[in-house]
Amino acid sequence: MSVFRIAVYDKNRVFQCQIGAPESLEVTVRHNLVSTLKMTVPLGHDRLPELMADGARLKVSFKDE
């Protein structure tokens, strides 16, 4: 089980799906600023359309925080 939980939301902030076990995940946390995330998934990933949708947003939790 991963310590990360990745939720995908649409441009209206409506939950769409969760991403499990990306190939790679690189996070830069910036307190009181916008943090950044670089994630790699296979081209054949089932949730690729949700990830590539206009205005898609991710929420990443680490150990439920």
All heavy atoms as TSV, in Angstrom:
chain	resi	resn	atom	element	x	y	z
A	1	MET	N	N	0.840	-1.182	0.000
A	1	MET	CA	C	0.000	0.000	0.000
A	1	MET	C	C	0.883	1.242	0.000
A	1	MET	O	O	1.855	1.334	0.733
A	1	MET	CB	C	-0.921	-0.006	1.212
A	1	MET	CG	C	-1.788	1.233	1.285
A	1	MET	SD	S	-2.891	1.257	2.699
A	1	MET	CE	C	-4.137	0.158	2.096
A	2	SER	N	N	0.544	2.209	-0.810
A	2	SER	CA	C	1.303	3.440	-0.943
A	2	SER	C	C	1.012	4.388	0.214
A	2	SER	O	O	-0.098	4.426	0.738
A	2	SER	CB	C	0.953	4.120	-2.268
A	2	SER	OG	O	1.607	5.358	-2.363
A	3	VAL	N	N	2.012	5.174	0.602
A	3	VAL	CA	C	1.796	6.196	1.630
A	3	VAL	C	C	1.166	7.441	1.024
A	3	VAL	O	O	0.723	8.324	1.746
A	3	VAL	CB	C	3.112	6.566	2.347
A	3	VAL	CG1	C	3.648	5.390	3.121
A	3	VAL	CG2	C	4.141	7.098	1.374
A	4	PHE	N	N	1.120	7.491	-0.321
A	4	PHE	CA	C	0.513	8.613	-1.018
A	4	PHE	C	C	-0.894	8.258	-1.475
A	4	PHE	O	O	-1.166	7.131	-1.875
A	4	PHE	CB	C	1.330	8.998	-2.260
A	4	PHE	CG	C	2.671	9.568	-1.930
A	4	PHE	CD1	C	3.796	8.778	-1.991
A	4	PHE	CD2	C	2.803	10.893	-1.565
A	4	PHE	CE1	C	5.043	9.287	-1.682
A	4	PHE	CE2	C	4.036	11.418	-1.259
A	4	PHE	CZ	C	5.157	10.616	-1.322
A	5	ARG	N	N	-1.784	9.222	-1.431
A	5	ARG	CA	C	-3.138	9.066	-1.973
A	5	ARG	C	C	-3.354	10.228	-2.939
A	5	ARG	O	O	-3.231	11.396	-2.556
A	5	ARG	CB	C	-4.153	9.109	-0.836
A	5	ARG	CG	C	-5.539	8.832	-1.285
A	5	ARG	CD	C	-6.447	8.731	-0.092
A	5	ARG	NE	N	-7.726	8.240	-0.539
A	5	ARG	CZ	C	-8.659	7.804	0.247
A	5	ARG	NH1	N	-8.473	7.808	1.545
A	5	ARG	NH2	N	-9.789	7.374	-0.234
A	6	ILE	N	N	-3.626	9.903	-4.203
A	6	ILE	CA	C	-3.739	10.920	-5.251
A	6	ILE	C	C	-5.170	10.936	-5.764
A	6	ILE	O	O	-5.646	9.972	-6.356
A	6	ILE	CB	C	-2.757	10.621	-6.406
A	6	ILE	CG1	C	-1.336	10.509	-5.857
A	6	ILE	CG2	C	-2.856	11.700	-7.478
A	6	ILE	CD1	C	-0.374	9.870	-6.808
A	7	ALA	N	N	-5.855	12.047	-5.530
A	7	ALA	CA	C	-7.233	12.211	-5.977
A	7	ALA	C	C	-7.260	13.199	-7.142
A	7	ALA	O	O	-6.556	14.211	-7.125
A	7	ALA	CB	C	-8.110	12.732	-4.843
A	8	VAL	N	N	-8.064	12.898	-8.161
A	8	VAL	CA	C	-8.197	13.756	-9.344
A	8	VAL	C	C	-9.560	14.434	-9.299
A	8	VAL	O	O	-10.582	13.783	-9.085
A	8	VAL	CB	C	-8.060	12.937	-10.648
A	8	VAL	CG1	C	-8.174	13.838	-11.860
A	8	VAL	CG2	C	-6.741	12.171	-10.666
A	9	TYR	N	N	-9.546	15.744	-9.516
A	9	TYR	CA	C	-10.772	16.550	-9.548
A	9	TYR	C	C	-10.865	17.251	-10.899
A	9	TYR	O	O	-9.844	17.533	-11.527
A	9	TYR	CB	C	-10.755	17.603	-8.440
A	9	TYR	CG	C	-10.801	17.009	-7.062
A	9	TYR	CD1	C	-9.646	16.542	-6.439
A	9	TYR	CD2	C	-12.001	16.890	-6.374
A	9	TYR	CE1	C	-9.684	15.980	-5.178
A	9	TYR	CE2	C	-12.049	16.337	-5.109
A	9	TYR	CZ	C	-10.883	15.888	-4.518
A	9	TYR	OH	O	-10.929	15.327	-3.269
A	10	ASP	N	N	-12.080	17.561	-11.337
A	10	ASP	CA	C	-12.233	18.304	-12.585
A	10	ASP	C	C	-12.106	19.799	-12.319
A	10	ASP	O	O	-11.858	20.219	-11.182
A	10	ASP	CB	C	-13.554	17.951	-13.296
A	10	ASP	CG	C	-14.794	18.419	-12.553
A	10	ASP	OD1	O	-14.684	19.203	-11.581
A	10	ASP	OD2	O	-15.891	18.001	-12.958
A	11	LYS	N	N	-12.263	20.621	-13.357
A	11	LYS	CA	C	-12.065	22.065	-13.216
A	11	LYS	C	C	-13.069	22.713	-12.270
A	11	LYS	O	O	-12.841	23.801	-11.760
A	11	LYS	CB	C	-12.108	22.751	-14.588
A	11	LYS	CG	C	-13.435	22.665	-15.285
A	11	LYS	CD	C	-13.365	23.342	-16.638
A	11	LYS	CE	C	-14.658	23.163	-17.388
A	11	LYS	NZ	N	-14.573	23.774	-18.707
A	12	ASN	N	N	-14.177	22.033	-11.990
A	12	ASN	CA	C	-15.172	22.534	-11.043
A	12	ASN	C	C	-14.965	21.964	-9.646
A	12	ASN	O	O	-15.833	22.074	-8.792
A	12	ASN	CB	C	-16.575	22.196	-11.541
A	12	ASN	CG	C	-16.871	22.873	-12.842
A	12	ASN	OD1	O	-16.612	24.066	-13.011
A	12	ASN	ND2	N	-17.394	22.130	-13.800
A	13	ARG	N	N	-13.828	21.311	-9.455
A	13	ARG	CA	C	-13.443	20.698	-8.182
A	13	ARG	C	C	-14.383	19.576	-7.752
A	13	ARG	O	O	-14.645	19.379	-6.574
A	13	ARG	CB	C	-13.310	21.760	-7.100
A	13	ARG	CG	C	-12.191	22.735	-7.405
A	13	ARG	CD	C	-11.898	23.637	-6.234
A	13	ARG	NE	N	-10.700	24.391	-6.497
A	13	ARG	CZ	C	-10.687	25.696	-6.723
A	13	ARG	NH1	N	-11.791	26.387	-6.711
A	13	ARG	NH2	N	-9.550	26.301	-6.956
A	14	VAL	N	N	-14.857	18.833	-8.728
A	14	VAL	CA	C	-15.687	17.654	-8.476
A	14	VAL	C	C	-14.792	16.417	-8.586
A	14	VAL	O	O	-14.088	16.247	-9.581
A	14	VAL	CB	C	-16.860	17.569	-9.479
A	14	VAL	CG1	C	-17.658	16.292	-9.277
A	14	VAL	CG2	C	-17.755	18.792	-9.366
A	15	PHE	N	N	-14.833	15.570	-7.557
A	15	PHE	CA	C	-14.000	14.373	-7.536
A	15	PHE	C	C	-14.289	13.506	-8.756
A	15	PHE	O	O	-15.437	13.251	-9.099
A	15	PHE	CB	C	-14.261	13.571	-6.257
A	15	PHE	CG	C	-13.506	12.284	-6.204
A	15	PHE	CD1	C	-12.163	12.265	-5.874
A	15	PHE	CD2	C	-14.137	11.092	-6.493
A	15	PHE	CE1	C	-11.461	11.066	-5.826
A	15	PHE	CE2	C	-13.444	9.885	-6.444
A	15	PHE	CZ	C	-12.107	9.884	-6.114
A	16	GLN	N	N	-13.216	13.007	-9.405
A	16	GLN	CA	C	-13.340	12.146	-10.571
A	16	GLN	C	C	-12.846	10.729	-10.311
A	16	GLN	O	O	-13.502	9.768	-10.682
A	16	GLN	CB	C	-12.555	12.735	-11.755
A	16	GLN	CG	C	-13.052	14.087	-12.205
A	16	GLN	CD	C	-14.480	14.026	-12.709
A	16	GLN	OE1	O	-14.788	13.268	-13.624
A	16	GLN	NE2	N	-15.356	14.812	-12.108
A	17	CYS	N	N	-11.669	10.593	-9.711
A	17	CYS	CA	C	-11.093	9.262	-9.498
A	17	CYS	C	C	-9.867	9.378	-8.609
A	17	CYS	O	O	-9.469	10.470	-8.234
A	17	CYS	CB	C	-10.703	8.636	-10.835
A	17	CYS	SG	S	-9.443	9.561	-11.743
A	18	GLN	N	N	-9.275	8.231	-8.316
A	18	GLN	CA	C	-8.001	8.174	-7.614
A	18	GLN	C	C	-6.974	7.496	-8.509
A	18	GLN	O	O	-7.326	6.651	-9.327
A	18	GLN	CB	C	-8.124	7.397	-6.313
A	18	GLN	CG	C	-8.852	8.156	-5.253
A	18	GLN	CD	C	-8.774	7.454	-3.917
A	18	GLN	OE1	O	-8.260	6.351	-3.797
A	18	GLN	NE2	N	-9.269	8.110	-2.903
A	19	ILE	N	N	-5.731	7.893	-8.329
A	19	ILE	CA	C	-4.635	7.300	-9.078
A	19	ILE	C	C	-3.842	6.434	-8.109
A	19	ILE	O	O	-3.397	6.913	-7.060
A	19	ILE	CB	C	-3.708	8.379	-9.682
A	19	ILE	CG1	C	-4.486	9.328	-10.571
A	19	ILE	CG2	C	-2.536	7.742	-10.413
A	19	ILE	CD1	C	-5.101	8.690	-11.785
A	20	GLY	N	N	-3.659	5.185	-8.456
A	20	GLY	CA	C	-2.886	4.286	-7.613
A	20	GLY	C	C	-1.577	3.926	-8.277
A	20	GLY	O	O	-1.519	3.703	-9.479
A	21	ALA	N	N	-0.532	3.905	-7.519
A	21	ALA	CA	C	0.787	3.458	-7.945
A	21	ALA	C	C	1.295	4.098	-9.234
A	21	ALA	O	O	1.495	3.429	-10.248
A	21	ALA	CB	C	0.804	1.942	-8.080
A	22	PRO	N	N	1.544	5.422	-9.237
A	22	PRO	CA	C	2.171	6.020	-10.415
A	22	PRO	C	C	3.594	5.478	-10.569
A	22	PRO	O	O	4.188	4.986	-9.600
A	22	PRO	CB	C	2.183	7.517	-10.096
A	22	PRO	CG	C	2.149	7.590	-8.618
A	22	PRO	CD	C	1.370	6.393	-8.161
A	23	GLU	N	N	4.129	5.575	-11.784
A	23	GLU	CA	C	5.499	5.099	-12.011
A	23	GLU	C	C	6.503	5.930	-11.236
A	23	GLU	O	O	7.496	5.419	-10.736
A	23	GLU	CB	C	5.819	5.125	-13.500
A	23	GLU	CG	C	5.084	4.065	-14.277
A	23	GLU	CD	C	5.447	4.060	-15.742
A	23	GLU	OE1	O	6.128	4.992	-16.230
A	23	GLU	OE2	O	5.041	3.110	-16.435
A	24	SER	N	N	6.263	7.244	-11.165
A	24	SER	CA	C	7.134	8.111	-10.368
A	24	SER	C	C	6.315	9.284	-9.845
A	24	SER	O	O	5.284	9.644	-10.402
A	24	SER	CB	C	8.313	8.626	-11.198
A	24	SER	OG	O	7.875	9.519	-12.186
A	25	LEU	N	N	6.807	9.858	-8.747
A	25	LEU	CA	C	6.125	10.972	-8.101
A	25	LEU	C	C	7.179	11.863	-7.477
A	25	LEU	O	O	7.996	11.404	-6.671
A	25	LEU	CB	C	5.182	10.432	-7.021
A	25	LEU	CG	C	4.225	11.390	-6.362
A	25	LEU	CD1	C	3.216	11.929	-7.381
A	25	LEU	CD2	C	3.490	10.693	-5.231
A	26	GLU	N	N	7.214	13.128	-7.883
A	26	GLU	CA	C	8.184	14.088	-7.361
A	26	GLU	C	C	7.402	15.311	-6.869
A	26	GLU	O	O	6.715	15.966	-7.654
A	26	GLU	CB	C	9.160	14.488	-8.463
A	26	GLU	CG	C	10.219	15.456	-8.039
A	26	GLU	CD	C	11.136	15.814	-9.201
A	26	GLU	OE1	O	11.419	14.946	-10.038
A	26	GLU	OE2	O	11.545	16.987	-9.253
A	27	VAL	N	N	7.498	15.594	-5.586
A	27	VAL	CA	C	6.708	16.658	-4.971
A	27	VAL	C	C	7.624	17.699	-4.360
A	27	VAL	O	O	8.606	17.361	-3.712
A	27	VAL	CB	C	5.781	16.089	-3.871
A	27	VAL	CG1	C	4.950	17.182	-3.235
A	27	VAL	CG2	C	4.897	14.981	-4.422
A	28	THR	N	N	7.291	18.976	-4.568
A	28	THR	CA	C	7.969	20.075	-3.900
A	28	THR	C	C	6.919	20.821	-3.090
A	28	THR	O	O	6.030	21.464	-3.647
A	28	THR	CB	C	8.632	21.036	-4.906
A	28	THR	OG1	O	9.543	20.291	-5.717
A	28	THR	CG2	C	9.361	22.152	-4.199
A	29	VAL	N	N	7.011	20.706	-1.759
A	29	VAL	CA	C	6.051	21.359	-0.874
A	29	VAL	C	C	6.551	22.761	-0.570
A	29	VAL	O	O	7.706	22.952	-0.180
A	29	VAL	CB	C	5.880	20.553	0.433
A	29	VAL	CG1	C	4.943	21.271	1.388
A	29	VAL	CG2	C	5.376	19.153	0.126
A	30	ARG	N	N	5.677	23.726	-0.758
A	30	ARG	CA	C	5.991	25.126	-0.455
A	30	ARG	C	C	4.920	25.628	0.507
A	30	ARG	O	O	3.785	25.847	0.101
A	30	ARG	CB	C	5.995	25.950	-1.735
A	30	ARG	CG	C	7.085	25.549	-2.685
A	30	ARG	CD	C	7.069	26.444	-3.924
A	30	ARG	NE	N	8.111	26.069	-4.831
A	30	ARG	CZ	C	7.944	25.241	-5.876
A	30	ARG	NH1	N	6.765	24.725	-6.126
A	30	ARG	NH2	N	8.947	24.946	-6.659
A	31	HIS	N	N	5.289	25.804	1.745
A	31	HIS	CA	C	4.332	26.246	2.755
A	31	HIS	C	C	3.873	27.667	2.462
A	31	HIS	O	O	4.670	28.549	2.155
A	31	HIS	CB	C	4.948	26.153	4.149
A	31	HIS	CG	C	5.298	24.747	4.520
A	31	HIS	ND1	N	4.339	23.825	4.882
A	31	HIS	CD2	C	6.475	24.083	4.542
A	31	HIS	CE1	C	4.905	22.668	5.126
A	31	HIS	NE2	N	6.212	22.795	4.922
A	32	ASN	N	N	2.558	27.878	2.514
A	32	ASN	CA	C	1.902	29.169	2.240
A	32	ASN	C	C	2.073	29.627	0.794
A	32	ASN	O	O	1.863	30.794	0.498
A	32	ASN	CB	C	2.378	30.252	3.200
A	32	ASN	CG	C	2.014	29.942	4.631
A	32	ASN	OD1	O	0.938	29.411	4.906
A	32	ASN	ND2	N	2.908	30.236	5.547
A	33	LEU	N	N	2.477	28.730	-0.086
A	33	LEU	CA	C	2.589	29.007	-1.513
A	33	LEU	C	C	2.045	27.798	-2.264
A	33	LEU	O	O	1.697	26.782	-1.675
A	33	LEU	CB	C	4.047	29.258	-1.910
A	33	LEU	CG	C	4.722	30.486	-1.300
A	33	LEU	CD1	C	6.212	30.445	-1.568
A	33	LEU	CD2	C	4.115	31.760	-1.847
A	34	VAL	N	N	2.000	27.886	-3.587
A	34	VAL	CA	C	1.537	26.766	-4.397
A	34	VAL	C	C	2.638	25.715	-4.481
A	34	VAL	O	O	3.766	26.022	-4.870
A	34	VAL	CB	C	1.141	27.248	-5.813
A	34	VAL	CG1	C	0.751	26.072	-6.679
A	34	VAL	CG2	C	-0.001	28.252	-5.733
A	35	SER	N	N	2.315	24.488	-4.095
A	35	SER	CA	C	3.261	23.378	-4.205
A	35	SER	C	C	3.203	22.817	-5.617
A	35	SER	O	O	2.258	23.083	-6.367
A	35	SER	CB	C	2.897	22.292	-3.199
A	35	SER	OG	O	2.992	22.792	-1.889
A	36	THR	N	N	4.206	22.046	-5.999
A	36	THR	CA	C	4.229	21.453	-7.332
A	36	THR	C	C	4.389	19.940	-7.233
A	36	THR	O	O	4.895	19.416	-6.248
A	36	THR	CB	C	5.365	22.030	-8.190
A	36	THR	OG1	O	6.607	21.809	-7.532
A	36	THR	CG2	C	5.174	23.513	-8.440
A	37	LEU	N	N	3.944	19.279	-8.305
A	37	LEU	CA	C	3.988	17.824	-8.373
A	37	LEU	C	C	4.312	17.413	-9.796
A	37	LEU	O	O	3.772	17.967	-10.750
A	37	LEU	CB	C	2.628	17.253	-7.984
A	37	LEU	CG	C	2.394	15.781	-8.273
A	37	LEU	CD1	C	3.017	14.939	-7.170
A	37	LEU	CD2	C	0.914	15.476	-8.372
A	38	LYS	N	N	5.206	16.445	-9.915
A	38	LYS	CA	C	5.498	15.829	-11.209
A	38	LYS	C	C	5.219	14.343	-11.043
A	38	LYS	O	O	5.799	13.689	-10.180
A	38	LYS	CB	C	6.942	16.059	-11.612
A	38	LYS	CG	C	7.254	15.599	-13.016
A	38	LYS	CD	C	8.726	15.754	-13.351
A	38	LYS	CE	C	9.094	17.220	-13.451
A	38	LYS	NZ	N	10.491	17.409	-13.908
A	39	MET	N	N	4.288	13.826	-11.851
A	39	MET	CA	C	3.880	12.435	-11.737
A	39	MET	C	C	3.962	11.788	-13.112
A	39	MET	O	O	3.632	12.398	-14.115
A	39	MET	CB	C	2.438	12.375	-11.221
A	39	MET	CG	C	1.896	10.981	-11.087
A	39	MET	SD	S	0.251	10.925	-10.341
A	39	MET	CE	C	-0.743	11.704	-11.595
A	40	THR	N	N	4.404	10.535	-13.137
A	40	THR	CA	C	4.474	9.781	-14.376
A	40	THR	C	C	3.575	8.558	-14.257
A	40	THR	O	O	3.644	7.826	-13.271
A	40	THR	CB	C	5.920	9.317	-14.643
A	40	THR	OG1	O	6.778	10.459	-14.651
A	40	THR	CG2	C	6.030	8.594	-15.971
A	41	VAL	N	N	2.711	8.388	-15.272
A	41	VAL	CA	C	1.870	7.195	-15.378
A	41	VAL	C	C	2.043	6.632	-16.786
A	41	VAL	O	O	2.424	7.349	-17.706
A	41	VAL	CB	C	0.367	7.505	-15.111
A	41	VAL	CG1	C	0.156	7.978	-13.692
A	41	VAL	CG2	C	-0.186	8.513	-16.090
A	42	PRO	N	N	1.768	5.349	-16.988
A	42	PRO	CA	C	1.898	4.769	-18.329
A	42	PRO	C	C	0.890	5.387	-19.301
A	42	PRO	O	O	-0.197	5.826	-18.892
A	42	PRO	CB	C	1.576	3.281	-18.122
A	42	PRO	CG	C	1.567	3.048	-16.664
A	42	PRO	CD	C	1.372	4.356	-15.994
A	43	LEU	N	N	1.239	5.423	-20.588
A	43	LEU	CA	C	0.326	5.970	-21.592
A	43	LEU	C	C	-0.991	5.202	-21.665
A	43	LEU	O	O	-2.013	5.754	-22.051
A	43	LEU	CB	C	0.988	5.981	-22.972
A	43	LEU	CG	C	2.037	7.053	-23.174
A	43	LEU	CD1	C	2.713	6.881	-24.534
A	43	LEU	CD2	C	1.423	8.434	-23.073
A	44	GLY	N	N	-0.986	3.963	-21.261
A	44	GLY	CA	C	-2.195	3.150	-21.292
A	44	GLY	C	C	-2.994	3.189	-20.000
A	44	GLY	O	O	-3.919	2.398	-19.821
A	45	HIS	N	N	-2.673	4.111	-19.097
A	45	HIS	CA	C	-3.353	4.179	-17.798
A	45	HIS	C	C	-4.837	4.453	-18.003
A	45	HIS	O	O	-5.225	5.298	-18.807
A	45	HIS	CB	C	-2.722	5.277	-16.941
A	45	HIS	CG	C	-3.080	5.194	-15.501
A	45	HIS	ND1	N	-4.294	5.577	-15.007
A	45	HIS	CD2	C	-2.363	4.750	-14.440
A	45	HIS	CE1	C	-4.316	5.394	-13.699
A	45	HIS	NE2	N	-3.151	4.892	-13.330
A	46	ASP	N	N	-5.683	3.734	-17.258
A	46	ASP	CA	C	-7.142	3.862	-17.394
A	46	ASP	C	C	-7.655	5.270	-17.100
A	46	ASP	O	O	-8.670	5.694	-17.648
A	46	ASP	CB	C	-7.857	2.890	-16.451
A	46	ASP	CG	C	-7.671	1.446	-16.863
A	46	ASP	OD1	O	-7.336	1.198	-18.040
A	46	ASP	OD2	O	-7.859	0.566	-16.007
A	47	ARG	N	N	-6.978	6.006	-16.246
A	47	ARG	CA	C	-7.450	7.336	-15.828
A	47	ARG	C	C	-6.755	8.486	-16.553
A	47	ARG	O	O	-6.903	9.642	-16.173
A	47	ARG	CB	C	-7.274	7.496	-14.320
A	47	ARG	CG	C	-8.053	6.486	-13.516
A	47	ARG	CD	C	-9.531	6.616	-13.812
A	47	ARG	NE	N	-10.289	5.765	-12.915
A	47	ARG	CZ	C	-11.597	5.733	-12.887
A	47	ARG	NH1	N	-12.293	6.477	-13.707
A	47	ARG	NH2	N	-12.220	4.943	-12.064
A	48	LEU	N	N	-6.049	8.189	-17.616
A	48	LEU	CA	C	-5.351	9.229	-18.375
A	48	LEU	C	C	-6.294	10.320	-18.889
A	48	LEU	O	O	-5.950	11.504	-18.813
A	48	LEU	CB	C	-4.551	8.601	-19.520
A	48	LEU	CG	C	-3.447	9.454	-20.114
A	48	LEU	CD1	C	-2.439	9.880	-19.060
A	48	LEU	CD2	C	-2.747	8.712	-21.228
A	49	PRO	N	N	-7.497	9.990	-19.381
A	49	PRO	CA	C	-8.393	11.060	-19.840
A	49	PRO	C	C	-8.751	12.054	-18.726
A	49	PRO	O	O	-8.802	13.264	-18.970
A	49	PRO	CB	C	-9.640	10.310	-20.315
A	49	PRO	CG	C	-9.152	8.944	-20.672
A	49	PRO	CD	C	-8.045	8.662	-19.692
A	50	GLU	N	N	-8.962	11.565	-17.502
A	50	GLU	CA	C	-9.269	12.466	-16.391
A	50	GLU	C	C	-8.068	13.343	-16.040
A	50	GLU	O	O	-8.218	14.523	-15.734
A	50	GLU	CB	C	-9.705	11.674	-15.148
A	50	GLU	CG	C	-11.076	11.066	-15.258
A	50	GLU	CD	C	-11.080	9.672	-15.879
A	50	GLU	OE1	O	-10.059	9.247	-16.484
A	50	GLU	OE2	O	-12.123	9.005	-15.769
A	51	LEU	N	N	-6.868	12.770	-16.120
A	51	LEU	CA	C	-5.659	13.534	-15.819
A	51	LEU	C	C	-5.383	14.616	-16.856
A	51	LEU	O	O	-4.863	15.678	-16.524
A	51	LEU	CB	C	-4.456	12.598	-15.735
A	51	LEU	CG	C	-4.387	11.703	-14.511
A	51	LEU	CD1	C	-3.318	10.639	-14.698
A	51	LEU	CD2	C	-4.114	12.524	-13.272
A	52	MET	N	N	-5.724	14.344	-18.107
A	52	MET	CA	C	-5.423	15.285	-19.189
A	52	MET	C	C	-6.571	16.254	-19.482
A	52	MET	O	O	-6.435	17.123	-20.340
A	52	MET	CB	C	-5.042	14.513	-20.441
A	52	MET	CG	C	-3.754	13.723	-20.256
A	52	MET	SD	S	-3.185	12.939	-21.753
A	52	MET	CE	C	-2.782	14.343	-22.746
A	53	ALA	N	N	-7.672	16.131	-18.770
A	53	ALA	CA	C	-8.818	17.016	-19.001
A	53	ALA	C	C	-8.453	18.458	-18.678
A	53	ALA	O	O	-7.653	18.735	-17.777
A	53	ALA	CB	C	-10.004	16.567	-18.146
A	54	ASP	N	N	-9.025	19.375	-19.418
A	54	ASP	CA	C	-8.786	20.797	-19.209
A	54	ASP	C	C	-9.158	21.187	-17.779
A	54	ASP	O	O	-10.273	20.939	-17.336
A	54	ASP	CB	C	-9.609	21.610	-20.214
A	54	ASP	CG	C	-9.289	23.080	-20.163
A	54	ASP	OD1	O	-8.104	23.429	-20.006
A	54	ASP	OD2	O	-10.235	23.887	-20.285
A	55	GLY	N	N	-8.211	21.758	-17.059
A	55	GLY	CA	C	-8.471	22.223	-15.698
A	55	GLY	C	C	-8.402	21.151	-14.634
A	55	GLY	O	O	-8.783	21.396	-13.487
A	56	ALA	N	N	-7.909	19.956	-14.973
A	56	ALA	CA	C	-7.814	18.880	-13.983
A	56	ALA	C	C	-6.931	19.310	-12.823
A	56	ALA	O	O	-5.948	20.033	-12.993
A	56	ALA	CB	C	-7.257	17.614	-14.622
A	57	ARG	N	N	-7.307	18.864	-11.625
A	57	ARG	CA	C	-6.561	19.215	-10.414
A	57	ARG	C	C	-6.274	17.942	-9.636
A	57	ARG	O	O	-7.075	17.014	-9.655
A	57	ARG	CB	C	-7.381	20.160	-9.535
A	57	ARG	CG	C	-7.725	21.444	-10.230
A	57	ARG	CD	C	-8.808	22.187	-9.459
A	57	ARG	NE	N	-9.222	23.372	-10.159
A	57	ARG	CZ	C	-8.671	24.571	-10.036
A	57	ARG	NH1	N	-7.659	24.728	-9.201
A	57	ARG	NH2	N	-9.115	25.598	-10.715
A	58	LEU	N	N	-5.152	17.943	-8.936
A	58	LEU	CA	C	-4.786	16.803	-8.107
A	58	LEU	C	C	-4.685	17.229	-6.652
A	58	LEU	O	O	-4.253	18.338	-6.347
A	58	LEU	CB	C	-3.424	16.239	-8.522
A	58	LEU	CG	C	-3.301	15.681	-9.931
A	58	LEU	CD1	C	-1.870	15.195	-10.153
A	58	LEU	CD2	C	-4.278	14.575	-10.175
A	59	LYS	N	N	-5.073	16.315	-5.790
A	59	LYS	CA	C	-4.863	16.491	-4.355
A	59	LYS	C	C	-4.079	15.281	-3.888
A	59	LYS	O	O	-4.517	14.147	-4.043
A	59	LYS	CB	C	-6.178	16.575	-3.606
A	59	LYS	CG	C	-6.006	16.690	-2.107
A	59	LYS	CD	C	-7.341	16.707	-1.406
A	59	LYS	CE	C	-7.135	16.740	0.113
A	59	LYS	NZ	N	-8.412	16.607	0.812
A	60	VAL	N	N	-2.899	15.534	-3.336
A	60	VAL	CA	C	-2.040	14.447	-2.895
A	60	VAL	C	C	-1.948	14.484	-1.382
A	60	VAL	O	O	-1.628	15.519	-0.787
A	60	VAL	CB	C	-0.621	14.583	-3.503
A	60	VAL	CG1	C	0.281	13.466	-3.025
A	60	VAL	CG2	C	-0.706	14.600	-5.025
A	61	SER	N	N	-2.266	13.355	-0.764
A	61	SER	CA	C	-2.148	13.217	0.686
A	61	SER	C	C	-0.984	12.287	0.980
A	61	SER	O	O	-0.805	11.277	0.294
A	61	SER	CB	C	-3.427	12.628	1.277
A	61	SER	OG	O	-4.526	13.460	1.002
A	62	PHE	N	N	-0.218	12.625	1.989
A	62	PHE	CA	C	0.894	11.797	2.427
A	62	PHE	C	C	0.581	11.319	3.833
A	62	PHE	O	O	0.426	12.136	4.744
A	62	PHE	CB	C	2.198	12.591	2.402
A	62	PHE	CG	C	3.382	11.848	2.943
A	62	PHE	CD1	C	3.929	10.796	2.241
A	62	PHE	CD2	C	3.949	12.208	4.144
A	62	PHE	CE1	C	5.027	10.100	2.721
A	62	PHE	CE2	C	5.049	11.535	4.641
A	62	PHE	CZ	C	5.587	10.483	3.932
A	63	LYS	N	N	0.427	10.013	3.998
A	63	LYS	CA	C	0.069	9.420	5.285
A	63	LYS	C	C	-1.180	10.095	5.850
A	63	LYS	O	O	-1.226	10.511	7.007
A	63	LYS	CB	C	1.231	9.498	6.276
A	63	LYS	CG	C	2.435	8.684	5.845
A	63	LYS	CD	C	3.502	8.714	6.903
A	63	LYS	CE	C	4.698	7.875	6.467
A	63	LYS	NZ	N	5.774	7.887	7.454
A	64	ASP	N	N	-2.193	10.259	4.977
A	64	ASP	CA	C	-3.499	10.855	5.335
A	64	ASP	C	C	-3.415	12.299	5.796
A	64	ASP	O	O	-4.281	12.787	6.504
A	64	ASP	CB	C	-4.220	9.999	6.374
A	64	ASP	CG	C	-4.614	8.648	5.782
A	64	ASP	OD1	O	-4.880	8.584	4.573
A	64	ASP	OD2	O	-4.656	7.669	6.552
A	65	GLU	N	N	-2.372	13.032	5.403
A	65	GLU	CA	C	-2.289	14.465	5.723
A	65	GLU	C	C	-2.202	15.277	4.458
A	65	GLU	O	O	-1.712	14.850	3.458
A	65	GLU	CB	C	-1.052	14.744	6.579
A	65	GLU	CG	C	-1.132	14.125	7.951
A	65	GLU	CD	C	0.056	14.512	8.818
A	65	GLU	OE1	O	0.708	15.531	8.535
A	65	GLU	OE2	O	0.317	13.789	9.764
